[in-house]
Amino acid sequence: MTRMPLADRRRQLTEAAIRAMTRDGVPRTTTRSIAAEAGVSLSVFHYCFDSKQALLESVITTITDHYVGVVKEALRPRGTLRETVRAGFGAYWEHVLAHPGEHMLTYELTQYALRTPGFEPLARRQHERYAEIYQELIEQLDATMELDLKVPVPVLARYLASVTDGLTLNFLVLGHDPAVSATILDLITDQVAAPARDGKPPA
C-alpha cells in the first residue's frame, strides 16, 4: 500500500465514509465497510481514527466544507448588497440540489448522535458549527460591504442557520419546486439585506 500522510489518509477515509453512509445509512455503515470503500485495511482505519465519534465529526466537518467554499466564493461583492447576499444563498442551494444525499446524511447524523448515548455532544457541536459558519459569512460581507445590522451577528447567524436547515429538510421531504424555492430564497435575502441596508423590514 502506498504510504500517505496522515492528514491525506484521514481525508480519504472521511470521503469514503460519506459515500458509504450516504448509500447505506449511518447505522448500517461499519468501520470495516468504510475501510473497504477506501481500499485500505482495517488497521489503517484505526490508526487514523481512534473512535467512531472522531470519524463522525470529521464527516460532518467535511460535508460542511464541501459547500462553504462555494458560498464564500459567491459572496464576492456585486452591484448591490442584495445581489451579493442572494448569490450566496443561491450557491448553497445549488449544492443542495446537486448533492441531496450529503445533506440528507447531515440530518441522519444529528438523529443518530441524539439517540446514541455518549454521542449527544456531536449533534450540539454540529449545529453550533452551522451558526459559526453563518457568523463567518456575515463578517466576510461586513468586511467588504460595511453592513449596518440591526440585530447582533450571533443572533442573525443562528436565525439563518435555522431557516436554511428547515428549507433544506423541506426540499428533501417534499421535493424541488423551483418557483417556490426561488421565492423563499428571495424572502430570506430580503430579510437579511433590507434591514442591513436601512433598518426597515421588507415590504
Z-matrix of the N, CA and C atoms (Angstrom, degrees):
N
C 1 1.462
C 2 1.536 1 109.88
N 3 1.311 2 115.45 1 136.99
C 4 1.458 3 119.77 2 -179.71
C 5 1.527 4 110.27 3 -67.56
N 6 1.329 5 115.70 4 131.25
C 7 1.460 6 119.24 5 177.51
C 8 1.526 7 108.84 6 -70.83
N 9 1.310 8 115.45 7 140.81
C 10 1.454 9 121.68 8 -175.80
C 11 1.520 10 108.35 9 -139.27
N 12 1.330 11 118.52 10 140.38
C 13 1.463 12 119.84 11 176.03
C 14 1.525 13 110.96 12 -53.92
N 15 1.332 14 116.03 13 147.42
C 16 1.460 15 120.54 14 -175.71
C 17 1.527 16 112.17 15 -55.81
N 18 1.328 17 117.29 16 -43.59
C 19 1.468 18 119.90 17 -178.80
C 20 1.523 19 111.12 18 -61.14
N 21 1.327 20 116.95 19 -40.62
C 22 1.468 21 120.68 20 179.33
C 23 1.523 22 110.88 21 -68.24
N 24 1.337 23 116.78 22 -38.64
C 25 1.455 24 120.00 23 179.12
C 26 1.524 25 110.84 24 -66.98
N 27 1.314 26 116.66 25 -40.06
C 28 1.475 27 119.86 26 176.75
C 29 1.519 28 110.38 27 -62.52
N 30 1.332 29 115.96 28 -40.43
C 31 1.465 30 119.73 29 178.42
C 32 1.535 31 110.70 30 -63.36
N 33 1.326 32 115.98 31 -42.53
C 34 1.455 33 120.77 32 178.91
C 35 1.531 34 111.15 33 -60.50
N 36 1.329 35 116.50 34 -45.24
C 37 1.461 36 120.81 35 -179.39
C 38 1.527 37 111.59 36 -68.90
N 39 1.324 38 116.67 37 -35.77
C 40 1.459 39 120.05 38 178.53
C 41 1.523 40 110.75 39 -64.61
N 42 1.323 41 117.19 40 -45.20
C 43 1.463 42 120.30 41 178.79
C 44 1.535 43 110.10 42 -64.23
N 45 1.325 44 117.06 43 -37.39
C 46 1.460 45 120.65 44 176.87
C 47 1.527 46 110.49 45 -64.06
N 48 1.334 47 116.47 46 -40.54
C 49 1.463 48 120.69 47 178.32
C 50 1.522 49 111.17 48 -63.70
N 51 1.333 50 116.92 49 -39.94
C 52 1.466 51 120.48 50 178.29
C 53 1.525 52 109.90 51 -61.79
N 54 1.321 53 117.52 52 -44.75
C 55 1.464 54 120.17 53 179.08
C 56 1.522 55 110.91 54 -62.80
N 57 1.334 56 116.60 55 -46.14
C 58 1.463 57 120.36 56 -177.36
C 59 1.527 58 111.70 57 -66.13
N 60 1.329 59 117.37 58 -43.36
C 61 1.460 60 120.72 59 -178.87
C 62 1.520 61 111.75 60 -70.04
N 63 1.325 62 116.81 61 -36.00
C 64 1.460 63 120.15 62 176.79
C 65 1.520 64 110.27 63 -63.95
N 66 1.308 65 116.48 64 -38.78
C 67 1.470 66 121.99 65 -178.70
C 68 1.528 67 112.82 66 -77.48
N 69 1.343 68 116.80 67 -44.75
C 70 1.465 69 121.13 68 -168.99
C 71 1.522 70 114.70 69 -108.66
N 72 1.331 71 117.90 70 -12.94
C 73 1.454 72 120.60 71 -175.29
C 74 1.522 73 111.09 72 91.83
N 75 1.318 74 116.36 73 154.54
C 76 1.466 75 121.01 74 -175.82
C 77 1.535 76 112.32 75 -65.40
N 78 1.342 77 119.50 76 -49.46
C 79 1.475 78 118.34 77 -176.26
C 80 1.526 79 113.49 78 -62.49
N 81 1.328 80 117.81 79 -30.70
C 82 1.466 81 120.36 80 -176.50
C 83 1.524 82 113.12 81 -89.19
N 84 1.315 83 117.45 82 -4.06
C 85 1.465 84 120.37 83 179.09
C 86 1.520 85 109.58 84 -91.83
N 87 1.310 86 116.51 85 122.09
C 88 1.464 87 122.11 86 -178.77
C 89 1.526 88 110.35 87 -107.58
N 90 1.326 89 115.08 88 165.89
C 91 1.463 90 118.96 89 176.10
C 92 1.531 91 109.97 90 -61.81
N 93 1.314 92 116.59 91 -34.96
C 94 1.460 93 120.17 92 179.22
C 95 1.534 94 111.27 93 -65.56
N 96 1.339 95 116.15 94 -41.64
C 97 1.467 96 118.83 95 -179.27
C 98 1.527 97 111.28 96 -69.90
N 99 1.330 98 117.19 97 -32.02
C 100 1.469 99 120.38 98 177.42
C 101 1.524 100 109.87 99 -68.75
N 102 1.324 101 115.84 100 -42.96
C 103 1.468 102 119.41 101 178.29
C 104 1.524 103 110.24 102 -61.13
N 105 1.337 104 116.71 103 -41.88
C 106 1.466 105 120.54 104 178.60
C 107 1.524 106 110.72 105 -64.54
N 108 1.328 107 116.83 106 -40.29
C 109 1.468 108 121.36 107 178.72
C 110 1.528 109 110.66 108 -61.51
N 111 1.329 110 116.14 109 -36.55
C 112 1.467 111 120.89 110 -179.22
C 113 1.523 112 112.49 111 -85.11
N 114 1.341 113 116.37 112 -11.99
C 115 1.466 114 119.69 113 -179.04
C 116 1.515 115 113.50 114 74.20
N 117 1.347 116 116.29 115 34.08
C 118 1.460 117 120.66 116 178.78
C 119 1.527 118 109.09 117 -127.81
N 120 1.307 119 116.44 118 168.98
C 121 1.462 120 120.67 119 178.46
C 122 1.523 121 110.06 120 -79.29
N 123 1.331 122 115.51 121 160.51
C 124 1.458 123 120.47 122 178.78
C 125 1.527 124 110.85 123 -63.48
N 126 1.315 125 117.17 124 -32.33
C 127 1.467 126 120.07 125 179.27
C 128 1.524 127 111.36 126 -65.08
N 129 1.327 128 116.90 127 -33.50
C 130 1.467 129 120.67 128 176.37
C 131 1.521 130 109.79 129 -65.01
N 132 1.334 131 115.64 130 -42.53
C 133 1.465 132 119.15 131 178.43
C 134 1.524 133 110.18 132 -57.40
N 135 1.332 134 117.20 133 -50.06
C 136 1.462 135 120.71 134 -176.21
C 137 1.530 136 111.83 135 -69.02
N 138 1.316 137 117.52 136 -23.40
C 139 1.458 138 120.42 137 174.36
C 140 1.533 139 110.32 138 -69.92
N 141 1.329 140 115.69 139 -34.91
C 142 1.474 141 120.45 140 -176.72
C 143 1.525 142 113.02 141 -84.16
N 144 1.321 143 117.02 142 -34.07
C 145 1.471 144 121.25 143 -177.67
C 146 1.516 145 109.44 144 -130.47
N 147 1.323 146 116.48 145 122.38
C 148 1.461 147 120.05 146 -177.27
C 149 1.519 148 113.21 147 -88.93
N 150 1.335 149 117.69 148 -3.07
C 151 1.465 150 121.07 149 177.87
C 152 1.521 151 109.63 150 -158.73
N 153 1.332 152 115.32 151 159.96
C 154 1.459 153 120.02 152 176.84
C 155 1.527 154 110.27 153 -67.77
N 156 1.332 155 116.60 154 -32.76
C 157 1.461 156 119.53 155 177.79
C 158 1.530 157 110.95 156 -60.89
N 159 1.325 158 116.12 157 -41.76
C 160 1.465 159 119.91 158 179.59
C 161 1.516 160 110.69 159 -62.58
N 162 1.320 161 116.50 160 -39.44
C 163 1.460 162 119.96 161 177.83
C 164 1.520 163 110.74 162 -64.80
N 165 1.336 164 116.93 163 -48.02
C 166 1.465 165 120.07 164 -176.94
C 167 1.526 166 111.11 165 -64.23
N 168 1.312 167 117.58 166 -36.27
C 169 1.470 168 120.02 167 176.80
C 170 1.521 169 110.29 168 -64.79
N 171 1.331 170 116.82 169 -38.38
C 172 1.457 171 120.55 170 177.47
C 173 1.527 172 110.53 171 -66.42
N 174 1.327 173 116.89 172 -38.26
C 175 1.465 174 121.13 173 177.82
C 176 1.523 175 110.44 174 -62.25
N 177 1.327 176 117.16 175 -47.76
C 178 1.469 177 121.19 176 -179.37
C 179 1.525 178 110.83 177 -61.83
N 180 1.315 179 116.67 178 -45.43
C 181 1.464 180 120.75 179 179.78
C 182 1.517 181 111.40 180 -62.14
N 183 1.318 182 116.58 181 -41.53
C 184 1.465 183 120.52 182 -177.23
C 185 1.520 184 111.87 183 -68.90
N 186 1.328 185 117.51 184 -43.19
C 187 1.465 186 119.92 185 177.34
C 188 1.522 187 109.81 186 -59.87
N 189 1.335 188 116.15 187 -43.19
C 190 1.461 189 119.84 188 179.04
C 191 1.522 190 111.14 189 -62.29
N 192 1.329 191 116.48 190 -43.22
C 193 1.468 192 120.64 191 179.51
C 194 1.523 193 111.89 192 -62.39
N 195 1.343 194 116.80 193 -29.40
C 196 1.463 195 120.13 194 -179.61
C 197 1.532 196 111.46 195 -56.74
N 198 1.342 197 116.68 196 -39.30
C 199 1.468 198 117.30 197 -176.70
C 200 1.529 199 113.80 198 -103.39
N 201 1.318 200 118.00 199 -19.74
C 202 1.468 201 118.92 200 -179.48
C 203 1.525 202 110.73 201 -62.77
N 204 1.322 203 116.66 202 -38.82
C 205 1.463 204 119.44 203 -179.68
C 206 1.513 205 112.91 204 -60.20
N 207 1.333 206 117.00 205 -43.72
C 208 1.468 207 119.49 206 -178.22
C 209 1.524 208 110.67 207 -71.08
N 210 1.337 209 116.69 208 -32.69
C 211 1.464 210 119.34 209 178.14
C 212 1.526 211 110.11 210 -67.81
N 213 1.328 212 116.98 211 -44.45
C 214 1.465 213 120.04 212 179.33
C 215 1.529 214 111.16 213 -60.16
N 216 1.326 215 116.17 214 -39.83
C 217 1.463 216 120.04 215 178.35
C 218 1.525 217 110.61 216 -65.03
N 219 1.330 218 116.57 217 -39.17
C 220 1.466 219 120.64 218 -178.86
C 221 1.522 220 111.91 219 -69.02
N 222 1.328 221 118.02 220 -21.87
C 223 1.459 222 121.31 221 -177.61
C 224 1.523 223 113.82 222 -84.45
N 225 1.318 224 117.55 223 14.00
C 226 1.465 225 118.20 224 173.86
C 227 1.533 226 107.82 225 -63.32
N 228 1.332 227 117.95 226 143.57
C 229 1.468 228 121.15 227 -174.36
C 230 1.521 229 113.04 228 -55.31
N 231 1.321 230 114.55 229 134.25
C 232 1.466 231 121.52 230 177.23
C 233 1.519 232 108.60 231 -118.20
N 234 1.333 233 117.41 232 -163.04
C 235 1.452 234 120.63 233 -174.80
C 236 1.512 235 113.52 234 -59.50
N 237 1.332 236 116.15 235 -42.76
C 238 1.461 237 121.00 236 -179.64
C 239 1.520 238 109.55 237 -132.98
N 240 1.331 239 115.32 238 164.41
C 241 1.458 240 120.11 239 176.19
C 242 1.522 241 110.39 240 -60.31
N 243 1.329 242 115.87 241 -42.06
C 244 1.466 243 119.00 242 -178.18
C 245 1.529 244 110.91 243 -61.73
N 246 1.316 245 117.44 244 -42.75
C 247 1.464 246 120.58 245 178.72
C 248 1.526 247 111.35 246 -62.05
N 249 1.320 248 115.93 247 -38.19
C 250 1.462 249 120.14 248 -179.48
C 251 1.525 250 110.95 249 -67.89
N 252 1.338 251 115.92 250 -46.71
C 253 1.465 252 120.24 251 -179.83
C 254 1.526 253 110.34 252 -63.11
N 255 1.327 254 116.09 253 -42.95
C 256 1.474 255 119.84 254 -178.59
C 257 1.518 256 110.84 255 -64.36
N 258 1.315 257 117.65 256 -35.47
C 259 1.463 258 121.14 257 177.94
C 260 1.530 259 110.66 258 -64.71
N 261 1.331 260 116.62 259 -37.72
C 262 1.466 261 120.17 260 178.43
C 263 1.515 262 111.72 261 -64.88
N 264 1.331 263 116.52 262 -47.15
C 265 1.462 264 119.83 263 177.30
C 266 1.528 265 110.96 264 -63.47
N 267 1.328 266 115.79 265 -38.13
C 268 1.464 267 119.63 266 179.17
C 269 1.521 268 111.99 267 -62.79
N 270 1.329 269 117.18 268 -39.66
C 271 1.464 270 120.99 269 179.34
C 272 1.525 271 110.61 270 -64.80
N 273 1.330 272 116.16 271 -42.21
C 274 1.468 273 119.61 272 176.55
C 275 1.519 274 110.55 273 -60.40
N 276 1.321 275 116.15 274 -45.70
C 277 1.462 276 120.04 275 -175.95
C 278 1.529 277 111.51 276 -66.46
N 279 1.302 278 117.66 277 -36.24
C 280 1.460 279 120.16 278 176.19
C 281 1.526 280 110.88 279 -62.40
N 282 1.317 281 116.29 280 -36.05
C 283 1.467 282 119.29 281 177.15
C 284 1.525 283 110.58 282 -66.91
N 285 1.324 284 117.17 283 -40.86
C 286 1.468 285 120.73 284 177.35
C 287 1.524 286 110.37 285 -59.22
N 288 1.318 287 117.24 286 -46.01
C 289 1.467 288 121.44 287 -178.46
C 290 1.529 289 111.40 288 -66.37
N 291 1.328 290 116.61 289 -34.82
C 292 1.467 291 120.27 290 -177.59
C 293 1.523 292 112.42 291 -81.14
N 294 1.349 293 117.27 292 -26.51
C 295 1.467 294 120.63 293 -175.02
C 296 1.535 295 110.80 294 -133.95
N 297 1.322 296 118.08 295 58.46
C 298 1.470 297 119.00 296 -177.88
C 299 1.519 298 113.22 297 -61.72
N 300 1.333 299 117.22 298 -32.57
C 301 1.459 300 119.97 299 -179.90
C 302 1.513 301 113.01 300 -61.31
N 303 1.330 302 116.66 301 -40.58
C 304 1.466 303 120.21 302 178.54
C 305 1.521 304 111.00 303 -63.68
N 306 1.327 305 116.01 304 -42.08
C 307 1.459 306 118.95 305 -178.53
C 308 1.524 307 111.05 306 -70.61
N 309 1.323 308 117.11 307 -36.08
C 310 1.463 309 119.44 308 174.67
C 311 1.526 310 110.56 309 -62.48
N 312 1.321 311 115.82 310 -37.65
C 313 1.461 312 120.46 311 179.43
C 314 1.516 313 111.61 312 -61.14
N 315 1.339 314 118.14 313 -35.03
C 316 1.463 315 119.69 314 -179.55
C 317 1.525 316 111.26 315 -62.67
N 318 1.332 317 117.35 316 -37.32
C 319 1.466 318 120.37 317 177.71
C 320 1.527 319 110.70 318 -69.44
N 321 1.324 320 116.13 319 -40.04
C 322 1.455 321 120.03 320 178.66
C 323 1.528 322 110.64 321 -63.72
N 324 1.328 323 116.60 322 -38.82
C 325 1.460 324 120.25 323 178.32
C 326 1.531 325 111.18 324 -64.44
N 327 1.327 326 116.90 325 -38.92
C 328 1.462 327 120.10 326 177.51
C 329 1.525 328 110.56 327 -61.19
N 330 1.336 329 116.42 328 -49.24
C 331 1.462 330 120.82 329 -179.43
C 332 1.526 331 111.15 330 -62.62
N 333 1.330 332 115.79 331 -41.88
C 334 1.461 333 119.93 332 179.91
C 335 1.524 334 110.63 333 -61.24
N 336 1.321 335 116.34 334 -44.47
C 337 1.464 336 120.34 335 -178.85
C 338 1.527 337 111.27 336 -65.49
N 339 1.328 338 117.09 337 -40.70
C 340 1.457 339 120.40 338 -178.73
C 341 1.529 340 112.22 339 -68.70
N 342 1.334 341 116.16 340 -28.51
C 343 1.468 342 120.26 341 -176.25
C 344 1.532 343 113.12 342 -94.92
N 345 1.327 344 117.44 343 -6.86
C 346 1.461 345 120.62 344 -177.08
C 347 1.520 346 109.76 345 -107.79
N 348 1.344 347 117.85 346 115.47
C 349 1.477 348 120.23 347 -179.25
C 350 1.526 349 111.51 348 -53.59
N 351 1.322 350 114.46 349 131.71
C 352 1.457 351 120.73 350 178.87
C 353 1.515 352 113.84 351 92.50
N 354 1.339 353 117.06 352 -13.99
C 355 1.457 354 120.63 353 -177.82
C 356 1.537 355 111.82 354 -101.41
N 357 1.338 356 117.18 355 -3.84
C 358 1.461 357 120.00 356 -175.78
C 359 1.528 358 114.20 357 -54.21
N 360 1.343 359 119.69 358 -39.75
C 361 1.468 360 119.65 359 179.31
C 362 1.528 361 113.44 360 -60.27
N 363 1.333 362 116.60 361 -24.03
C 364 1.460 363 119.85 362 178.98
C 365 1.524 364 110.62 363 -64.75
N 366 1.329 365 117.31 364 -41.67
C 367 1.462 366 121.04 365 178.61
C 368 1.527 367 110.72 366 -65.44
N 369 1.326 368 115.78 367 -40.79
C 370 1.463 369 119.44 368 178.42
C 371 1.522 370 110.84 369 -62.69
N 372 1.315 371 115.47 370 -45.16
C 373 1.459 372 119.84 371 -179.81
C 374 1.525 373 110.91 372 -63.81
N 375 1.317 374 116.38 373 -37.88
C 376 1.465 375 121.37 374 178.90
C 377 1.520 376 110.89 375 -57.54
N 378 1.324 377 116.95 376 -48.11
C 379 1.462 378 119.78 377 -176.08
C 380 1.530 379 112.14 378 -79.90
N 381 1.316 380 116.89 379 -26.79
C 382 1.468 381 118.39 380 171.10
C 383 1.527 382 109.65 381 -63.97
N 384 1.318 383 116.21 382 -38.31
C 385 1.462 384 120.32 383 179.83
C 386 1.525 385 111.00 384 -64.22
N 387 1.322 386 117.63 385 -39.16
C 388 1.463 387 120.10 386 178.01
C 389 1.533 388 110.39 387 -57.92
N 390 1.322 389 116.82 388 -45.71
C 391 1.468 390 120.40 389 179.31
C 392 1.525 391 110.93 390 -66.00
N 393 1.335 392 116.83 391 -38.49
C 394 1.465 393 120.19 392 178.13
C 395 1.526 394 111.10 393 -61.82
N 396 1.323 395 116.39 394 -39.37
C 397 1.463 396 120.23 395 179.95
C 398 1.522 397 110.09 396 -63.86
N 399 1.325 398 117.16 397 -45.03
C 400 1.462 399 119.07 398 178.75
C 401 1.529 400 110.54 399 -63.42
N 402 1.313 401 117.28 400 -36.58
C 403 1.458 402 119.13 401 177.34
C 404 1.528 403 110.43 402 -63.22
N 405 1.328 404 117.10 403 -41.89
C 406 1.464 405 120.83 404 176.94
C 407 1.528 406 111.06 405 -61.07
N 408 1.340 407 116.31 406 -41.84
C 409 1.465 408 120.12 407 -179.06
C 410 1.524 409 111.56 408 -67.53
N 411 1.332 410 116.11 409 -40.64
C 412 1.467 411 119.91 410 177.40
C 413 1.525 412 110.04 411 -62.74
N 414 1.321 413 116.38 412 -43.38
C 415 1.466 414 120.06 413 179.05
C 416 1.528 415 111.51 414 -65.30
N 417 1.344 416 116.60 415 -33.87
C 418 1.468 417 120.26 416 175.04
C 419 1.520 418 110.19 417 -62.81
N 420 1.330 419 116.80 418 -43.87
C 421 1.460 420 120.82 419 177.95
C 422 1.525 421 110.94 420 -64.03
N 423 1.322 422 116.01 421 -42.43
C 424 1.460 423 120.05 422 -178.15
C 425 1.520 424 111.37 423 -62.98
N 426 1.331 425 116.27 424 -35.03
C 427 1.461 426 120.37 425 -178.69
C 428 1.523 427 112.11 426 -69.36
N 429 1.335 428 116.52 427 -27.22
C 430 1.467 429 119.90 428 -176.53
C 431 1.526 430 113.40 429 -103.95
N 432 1.357 431 117.50 430 -24.89
C 433 1.461 432 119.92 431 -174.10
C 434 1.525 433 113.33 432 -126.80
N 435 1.336 434 117.57 433 4.15
C 436 1.465 435 122.81 434 173.95
C 437 1.526 436 111.56 435 51.74
N 438 1.314 437 115.79 436 71.10
C 439 1.461 438 121.41 437 178.96
C 440 1.526 439 110.77 438 -68.43
N 441 1.325 440 114.39 439 154.96
C 442 1.464 441 120.88 440 173.89
C 443 1.520 442 106.55 441 -126.37
N 444 1.331 443 116.01 442 73.28
C 445 1.455 444 121.38 443 -173.36
C 446 1.517 445 111.35 444 -73.21
N 447 1.334 446 115.17 445 145.57
C 448 1.458 447 121.28 446 -179.31
C 449 1.519 448 112.07 447 -100.71
N 450 1.322 449 117.03 448 -1.09
C 451 1.467 450 121.28 449 175.99
C 452 1.525 451 107.56 450 -130.19
N 453 1.329 452 118.32 451 154.53
C 454 1.463 453 120.31 452 178.89
C 455 1.529 454 111.20 453 -59.99
N 456 1.308 455 116.13 454 142.55
C 457 1.467 456 120.64 455 -178.19
C 458 1.533 457 112.41 456 -56.35
N 459 1.341 458 120.61 457 -43.81
C 460 1.467 459 119.14 458 179.46
C 461 1.524 460 113.07 459 -60.65
N 462 1.336 461 116.56 460 -34.96
C 463 1.467 462 119.97 461 179.21
C 464 1.521 463 110.25 462 -69.02
N 465 1.328 464 116.80 463 -45.86
C 466 1.458 465 120.84 464 178.33
C 467 1.531 466 110.59 465 -62.18
N 468 1.321 467 116.84 466 -39.52
C 469 1.461 468 120.79 467 -179.74
C 470 1.520 469 110.86 468 -62.60
N 471 1.324 470 116.72 469 -44.65
C 472 1.463 471 119.86 470 -179.60
C 473 1.529 472 111.13 471 -67.62
N 474 1.316 473 116.16 472 -37.08
C 475 1.469 474 120.42 473 176.85
C 476 1.527 475 110.76 474 -61.26
N 477 1.326 476 117.29 475 -48.03
C 478 1.459 477 120.75 476 -178.35
C 479 1.526 478 111.47 477 -65.78
N 480 1.324 479 116.81 478 -37.33
C 481 1.461 480 119.99 479 177.16
C 482 1.522 481 110.09 480 -62.42
N 483 1.330 482 116.96 481 -41.29
C 484 1.459 483 121.26 482 -179.59
C 485 1.525 484 111.59 483 -66.97
N 486 1.330 485 116.04 484 -42.38
C 487 1.464 486 120.23 485 -177.69
C 488 1.526 487 111.23 486 -66.76
N 489 1.326 488 117.67 487 -48.62
C 490 1.461 489 119.27 488 -178.16
C 491 1.523 490 111.41 489 -69.30
N 492 1.334 491 117.15 490 -32.11
C 493 1.456 492 120.74 491 175.87
C 494 1.530 493 109.83 492 -62.45
N 495 1.322 494 116.15 493 -45.57
C 496 1.462 495 120.22 494 178.91
C 497 1.517 496 112.57 495 -66.43
N 498 1.323 497 117.04 496 -40.38
C 499 1.458 498 121.07 497 179.05
C 500 1.525 499 111.12 498 -63.40
N 501 1.323 500 116.36 499 -40.45
C 502 1.462 501 120.62 500 179.41
C 503 1.520 502 110.64 501 -65.18
N 504 1.325 503 117.61 502 -44.60
C 505 1.461 504 120.68 503 178.63
C 506 1.527 505 110.55 504 -63.57
N 507 1.306 506 117.11 505 -38.97
C 508 1.463 507 121.70 506 177.48
C 509 1.523 508 111.10 507 -58.72
N 510 1.331 509 116.26 508 -42.69
C 511 1.466 510 121.01 509 177.83
C 512 1.527 511 111.18 510 -64.47
N 513 1.335 512 116.87 511 -43.18
C 514 1.459 513 120.57 512 -177.86
C 515 1.526 514 111.47 513 -64.46
N 516 1.337 515 116.91 514 -31.32
C 517 1.462 516 120.86 515 -178.71
C 518 1.530 517 111.67 516 -85.45
N 519 1.316 518 116.71 517 -46.45
C 520 1.458 519 121.48 518 -171.26
C 521 1.524 520 114.05 519 -97.80
N 522 1.319 521 117.59 520 -14.46
C 523 1.452 522 119.80 521 -177.28
C 524 1.519 523 111.51 522 92.15
N 525 1.332 524 115.05 523 175.74
C 526 1.460 525 120.65 524 -172.76
C 527 1.519 526 111.46 525 -96.04
N 528 1.314 527 115.53 526 121.56
C 529 1.457 528 123.16 527 170.40
C 530 1.528 529 105.79 528 -114.66
N 531 1.342 530 118.01 529 101.62
C 532 1.471 531 120.32 530 -173.41
C 533 1.524 532 114.47 531 -53.45
N 534 1.346 533 116.79 532 -42.28
C 535 1.461 534 119.85 533 -177.62
C 536 1.521 535 110.94 534 -66.17
N 537 1.330 536 116.44 535 -43.68
C 538 1.463 537 120.01 536 -179.77
C 539 1.524 538 110.53 537 -65.87
N 540 1.331 539 116.45 538 -44.64
C 541 1.466 540 120.00 539 -179.63
C 542 1.522 541 110.94 540 -60.25
N 543 1.333 542 116.59 541 -44.65
C 544 1.459 543 120.35 542 -179.45
C 545 1.524 544 111.18 543 -62.49
N 546 1.333 545 116.42 544 -40.90
C 547 1.465 546 120.31 545 179.96
C 548 1.524 547 111.09 546 -64.85
N 549 1.332 548 116.59 547 -42.16
C 550 1.465 549 120.20 548 179.70
C 551 1.527 550 110.32 549 -65.23
N 552 1.341 551 116.97 550 -43.20
C 553 1.463 552 119.75 551 178.65
C 554 1.524 553 111.08 552 -63.74
N 555 1.328 554 117.10 553 -36.35
C 556 1.472 555 120.23 554 175.65
C 557 1.526 556 110.56 555 -64.11
N 558 1.335 557 115.60 556 -40.65
C 559 1.461 558 119.82 557 -179.24
C 560 1.529 559 110.63 558 -64.69
N 561 1.329 560 116.66 559 -44.57
C 562 1.472 561 119.80 560 178.22
C 563 1.522 562 110.15 561 -62.21
N 564 1.328 563 116.21 562 -41.57
C 565 1.463 564 120.48 563 178.94
C 566 1.518 565 111.13 564 -59.22
N 567 1.336 566 116.36 565 -44.74
C 568 1.459 567 120.13 566 179.69
C 569 1.525 568 111.48 567 -64.06
N 570 1.330 569 116.21 568 -35.97
C 571 1.463 570 119.03 569 -179.75
C 572 1.526 571 111.46 570 -67.94
N 573 1.334 572 116.42 571 -24.24
C 574 1.466 573 120.16 572 178.54
C 575 1.521 574 110.84 573 -91.62
N 576 1.319 575 116.50 574 -50.82
C 577 1.457 576 120.83 575 -170.58
C 578 1.520 577 113.72 576 -73.78
N 579 1.341 578 117.98 577 -40.98
C 580 1.459 579 119.33 578 -176.65
C 581 1.524 580 112.33 579 -66.46
N 582 1.335 581 119.66 580 -49.35
C 583 1.468 582 117.88 581 177.25
C 584 1.520 583 112.93 582 -63.07
N 585 1.331 584 116.49 583 -33.46
C 586 1.458 585 118.98 584 179.79
C 587 1.515 586 111.16 585 -67.28
N 588 1.347 587 115.46 586 -30.57
C 589 1.457 588 118.97 587 -176.80
C 590 1.526 589 113.06 588 -81.25
N 591 1.357 590 115.29 589 -48.35
C 592 1.457 591 116.12 590 -172.06
C 593 1.533 592 113.98 591 -137.83
N 594 1.321 593 115.32 592 7.25
C 595 1.458 594 117.61 593 176.38
C 596 1.505 595 114.19 594 77.02
N 597 1.326 596 119.03 595 2.18
C 598 1.466 597 121.74 596 -178.17
C 599 1.527 598 109.53 597 -103.53
N 600 1.338 599 117.18 598 139.96
C 601 1.465 600 119.13 599 177.78
C 602 1.501 601 110.32 600 -70.34
N 603 1.353 602 119.22 601 155.54
C 604 1.451 603 120.83 602 178.13
C 605 1.502 604 112.14 603 -62.08
N 606 1.312 605 116.85 604 147.02
C 607 1.465 606 120.67 605 -178.93
C 608 1.524 607 110.09 606 -67.77
